[in-house]
Amino acid sequence: MDAIQIAKKADIFIVIETSMVVYPTAGLINYISDETPKYFIDPNAEEVSGIKNLTIIRKKVGEGVPDLVEELLRLGKSQM
């Protein structure tokens, strides 16, 4: 299965420390459903136009990933 097919099945899509201009990886976000939560962790992240349900975390990976994990755990508990 190729990366596009795997990405289309994602429940959550996370992009970590990339400028979102390096292809083919940056293009995968365009294949994710609008309803799928998307997170972009990068201290220099810029807004990404046309991408719905995107949360930008402007922190380095060592801070941003733990923050995202806490957020996802909190969301998971609220849905139980």
C-alpha positions as CSV (number, residue, x, y, z in Angstrom):
1,M,0.0,0.0,0.0
2,D,1.4,3.4,-0.9
3,A,1.6,6.5,1.4
4,I,-1.4,8.2,-0.1
5,Q,-3.7,5.2,0.6
6,I,-2.4,4.9,4.2
7,A,-2.8,8.6,4.7
8,K,-6.4,8.5,3.5
9,K,-7.2,6.0,6.2
10,A,-5.7,8.1,9.1
11,D,-7.8,8.9,12.1
12,I,-5.4,11.7,13.0
13,F,-2.7,13.2,10.8
14,I,0.4,14.7,12.4
15,V,3.2,16.6,10.6
16,I,6.3,17.2,12.7
17,E,9.0,19.8,11.9
18,T,8.9,20.2,8.2
19,S,8.3,23.3,6.2
20,M,5.3,21.8,4.4
21,V,7.0,22.4,1.1
22,V,9.2,19.3,1.0
23,Y,7.5,16.8,-1.4
24,P,6.2,14.2,-1.6
25,T,5.6,14.2,2.1
26,A,4.1,17.7,2.3
27,G,1.5,16.8,-0.3
28,L,0.0,14.0,1.8
29,I,-2.0,16.4,3.9
30,N,-4.0,17.2,0.8
31,Y,-5.4,13.6,0.7
32,I,-6.7,13.7,4.3
33,S,-10.4,14.1,4.8
34,D,-11.5,17.5,5.9
35,E,-13.1,15.9,9.0
36,T,-9.8,14.3,10.1
37,P,-7.9,16.2,12.8
38,K,-4.6,17.4,11.6
39,Y,-1.7,18.7,13.7
40,F,1.4,20.5,12.5
41,I,4.2,20.8,15.0
42,D,7.0,23.2,14.1
43,P,8.4,26.3,15.8
44,N,8.5,28.1,12.5
45,A,5.2,26.9,11.2
46,E,3.3,29.2,8.9
47,E,-0.4,29.0,8.2
48,V,-1.4,26.5,5.6
49,S,-4.2,27.7,3.3
50,G,-7.0,25.4,2.2
51,I,-6.5,22.8,4.9
52,K,-9.5,22.3,7.2
53,N,-9.3,21.0,10.8
54,L,-5.6,21.9,11.2
55,T,-4.1,22.8,14.5
56,I,-0.6,24.4,14.4
57,I,1.6,24.0,17.4
58,R,4.5,26.4,17.2
59,K,7.0,24.6,19.4
60,K,10.0,22.4,19.0
61,V,9.3,18.7,18.8
62,G,10.5,18.1,22.4
63,E,7.8,20.4,23.7
64,G,5.1,20.2,21.0
65,V,4.7,16.4,20.9
66,P,4.2,16.0,24.7
67,D,1.7,18.9,24.5
68,L,-0.2,17.1,21.7
69,V,-0.2,13.8,23.5
70,E,-1.7,15.5,26.5
71,E,-4.4,17.1,24.3
72,L,-5.2,13.9,22.6
73,L,-5.5,12.0,25.9
74,R,-7.7,14.8,27.3
75,L,-9.9,14.6,24.1
76,G,-10.1,10.8,24.4
77,K,-11.2,10.9,28.0
78,S,-13.9,13.4,27.2
79,Q,-15.3,11.1,24.6
80,M,-15.6,8.1,27.0
